[in-house]
């Protein structure tokens, strides 16, 4: 059963990757947005545990195209997912902006 589950997860990941890349090729999202989405996909598929996903869920519930939303988006697009301290700082920034 685990092998079937792994194949299903791989197919979902491959399909999602195709959608993200096609959005970029159709110029619906820019390269930074594409890279961010691909990194987020990896984070979700690999079930990496950090505070980023809950922060993003909270942000999306409050999103209203405000100045804070613009700042959060820019911060996320510049995030180095390979740097745990950068991820932690970004989570703190998002939390602070959402509480204002």
JOZI-V803768 format. One line per field, one symbol per residue. psi: psi as a letter, one per 30 degrees, with the letter a starting at -180 (. if undefined). burial: # if it has 24 or more other ideal C-beta (glycine too) atoms within 12 Angstrom, else .. A space follows every 10 residues. Layout:
# JOZI-V803768
psi->???
burial->???
This chain:
# JOZI-V803768
psi->eeeeeeeeee eeeeeeeeee eeeeeghfll eeeeeeeeee eeeeefhkjl feeeeeeeee ffkghleeee eeeeeefgkj ffjeeeeeee eeeeeeeff.
burial->.......... .........# .......... ...#.##### #.#......# .#..##..#. .......... .##.##..#. #.....#..# #.##..##..
